[in-house]
Amino acid sequence: MLERLLILVALTAVLGVIWVLLRQHQARRLAVLASQRPFAGLVPIGCPAIVAFTLPTCAECRARQTPALERLRQQLGTTVQITTLSADAHATLVERLGIMTVPATAILDPEGAVRALNQGFADETRLLRQLDAVSTAHLSPSAG
C-alpha cells in the first residue's frame, strides 16, 4: 500500500514539473512572438484583436468558439478586432505560433504583438480577461 502511495506521489510530482516547464516554454514563446509581430498584414493595428484559428471539420469551432466570438463581437463592437483564419490556409503561421489544435485563439495588443495564445476552446470570460490584461498593460506608463 505504501509503495502505491509513493508511486502516486512521484507521478504527481513529475506531472507538476512537466506542467511548470510547459508554462515556462509558453511564456518564452509569447515573449518572442510579441517582438516579431507575426500577424502583420493580416490584422489591422490600432486596437486590440482576437484572432481565431479554425478548420472546416472542427465541430468545437462551430459549436462553441464561433458563438463565443460572435457574443464578444456584439458586446465589444468595434473596440476589438475579431478575425477568423483557416488553419489550413495559414499553415506557416500556425506552425510559427506553435498551435497544435483548433480552435485556437491569439490575443493581440493594439500594435499587433501576441500577448496570449489559447490552445483549444476559450470562452468569453477568458478572452475578456486576456483583453483586459492587454488594455491595462498598454495603458500603463511602463508599457510604452
C-alpha positions in Angstrom: 0.0 0.0 0.0 2.8 2.4 0.9 4.6 1.6 -2.4 1.4 2.6 -4.4 1.2 5.8 -2.4 4.9 6.6 -3.2 4.3 5.9 -6.9 1.3 8.2 -6.9 3.2 10.9 -5.2 6.1 10.5 -7.7 3.8 10.6 -10.7 2.1 13.7 -9.3 5.5 15.4 -8.9 6.6 14.5 -12.4 3.4 15.8 -13.9 3.8 19.0 -11.8 7.3 19.6 -13.1 6.2 18.9 -16.7 3.3 21.4 -16.3 5.7 24.1 -15.0 8.1 23.5 -17.8 5.4 23.8 -20.4 4.2 27.1 -18.9 7.7 28.4 -18.9 8.1 27.4 -22.6 4.8 29.1 -23.5 5.9 32.3 -21.7 9.2 32.3 -23.6 7.4 31.7 -26.9 5.0 34.6 -26.2 7.9 36.9 -25.4 9.5 36.1 -28.8 6.2 36.4 -30.7 5.5 39.8 -29.1 8.6 41.2 -30.7 8.0 39.5 -34.1 4.5 40.7 -35.0 3.5 37.5 -36.9 0.1 38.9 -37.9 1.4 42.0 -39.7 -0.6 42.4 -42.9 -3.3 40.1 -41.7 -4.8 42.0 -38.8 -5.0 45.8 -38.8 -3.3 47.5 -35.9 -4.7 50.3 -33.7 -7.0 48.3 -31.4 -6.7 45.0 -29.6 -7.6 41.9 -31.6 -8.7 38.3 -31.2 -7.6 36.0 -34.0 -9.3 32.6 -34.1 -7.9 29.7 -36.0 -10.4 27.1 -37.3 -10.9 24.3 -39.8 -14.0 23.4 -41.7 -14.0 20.0 -40.0 -13.8 21.4 -36.5 -17.0 20.7 -34.7 -16.0 22.6 -31.5 -15.1 25.6 -33.6 -18.6 25.7 -35.0 -20.5 24.7 -31.8 -18.6 26.7 -29.2 -15.8 29.0 -30.4 -17.7 30.8 -33.2 -20.7 31.6 -31.0 -18.5 32.8 -28.2 -16.7 35.1 -30.6 -20.0 36.4 -32.0 -21.2 37.2 -28.5 -18.0 39.1 -27.9 -18.3 40.9 -31.2 -21.8 42.1 -30.2 -20.6 43.1 -26.7 -17.5 44.9 -27.7 -18.4 46.3 -31.1 -15.5 48.0 -32.9 -13.3 48.4 -29.8 -11.7 44.9 -30.6 -10.9 43.5 -34.0 -12.1 39.8 -34.2 -10.7 37.8 -37.1 -11.1 34.2 -38.0 -8.4 32.4 -40.1 -8.3 29.0 -41.6 -5.5 26.9 -40.0 -5.0 25.2 -43.4 -4.7 28.4 -45.3 -2.2 29.8 -42.8 -0.2 26.7 -42.0 3.1 28.5 -41.7 1.7 31.0 -39.2 0.1 28.1 -37.3 3.5 26.3 -37.1 5.3 29.6 -36.1 2.8 30.1 -33.3 3.0 26.5 -32.1 -0.7 25.9 -32.5 -1.4 22.2 -32.0 -5.1 22.1 -32.1 -8.2 24.1 -33.2 -9.9 26.0 -32.1 -7.1 28.3 -31.1 -7.1 32.0 -30.3 -4.5 34.6 -30.2 -4.9 37.9 -28.3 -3.0 40.9 -29.9 -2.3 44.3 -28.4 -3.1 47.4 -30.4 0.4 47.3 -32.0 -0.1 43.7 -33.2 2.0 41.9 -30.6 0.8 38.5 -29.5 0.0 38.7 -25.8 -1.9 35.5 -25.2 -2.3 32.2 -27.1 -5.1 29.7 -26.2 -4.9 26.1 -27.4 -8.4 24.8 -27.6 -11.7 26.5 -26.8 -11.5 29.8 -24.9 -14.8 31.1 -23.5 -15.8 34.8 -23.4 -14.7 35.2 -19.8 -11.2 34.0 -20.5 -10.9 36.2 -23.7 -12.2 39.3 -21.9 -9.7 38.7 -19.1 -6.9 38.5 -21.6 -8.1 41.6 -23.4 -8.3 43.4 -20.2 -4.7 42.5 -19.3 -3.7 43.8 -22.8 -5.5 47.1 -22.3 -4.2 47.5 -18.8 -0.6 46.8 -19.9 -1.0 49.1 -22.9 -2.3 52.0 -20.8 0.3 51.8 -18.1 3.3 54.2 -18.3 5.8 51.4 -18.3 4.2 49.6 -21.3 5.5 52.2 -23.8 
